Amino acid sequence: MKKLMTTLVLVGMFFISCKKETKTADPEAAKTPDTVKVEETAAEPVLDSAAQMKAWQDYATPGNPHKLMADEVGTWNCDMTFWSEPNGKPEKATSTANIKMILGGRYQEANYQGTMMGQPFEGKSTLAYNNASKEYTTTFIDNMGTGMMVAVGTYDEKTKSMELKGDMVNPLNGKKTPYREVYTIVDPKTRKMEMYDVKNGSEYKSMEIVMKKK
């Protein structure tokens, strides 16, 4: 682990040093009217090698949020409900999710298999907690399209839920539209995921998945 951290620090220092290269200023270009004020950007503090190594170690070491994700490792039965429009008729589907931790317990990966609209369904999601930004990021892809959904958010310990927001492309018009996802830990063997889309300027629930651990 120490060798890995040392390598990461050296790589980070290399990129930092590259950014510090300065170009010789053109004397003519440097001339500005007396009435123009030039705002100076504050320089970032320079960390010594020990501080840089600690920062990289903290960034790369799984913590409590990763343990929370690891609690979900296993197989889950998923009861899925969809709505194509506000107050529309619900459509039902089922799937199975196999969840595991990857890359040394740093990320969660879930693989879904089931049937949707009479067709075989396959999907894959990833979940990450960024130690530096203190945010969760989730991605999702499936065999029903060619795009990737990406959302970012935080976890609320009081409500035991995670709220994530992102954009996805509407295949009907090719435009991006916002969506919101709420993921709730109901109990140790139950999870609920609610997805909200926007239609005609108003948000509505478009999907709900109730997951039960086998």
Buried (B, 14 or more C-beta within 10 A) or exposed (E): EEEEBEEBBEEBBEEEEEEEEEEEEEEEEEEEEEEEEEEEEEEEEEBEEEEBBEBBBEEBBBEEBBEBBBEBBEEBBBBBBBBEEEEEEEEEBEBBBEBEBEEEBBBBBBBBEBEBEEEEBBBBBBBBBEBEEEBBBBBBBBEEEEEEBBBBBEBEEEEEBBBBEBEBBEEEEEEEEEBBBBBBBEEEEEBBBBBBBBBEEEEBBBBBBBBEBE
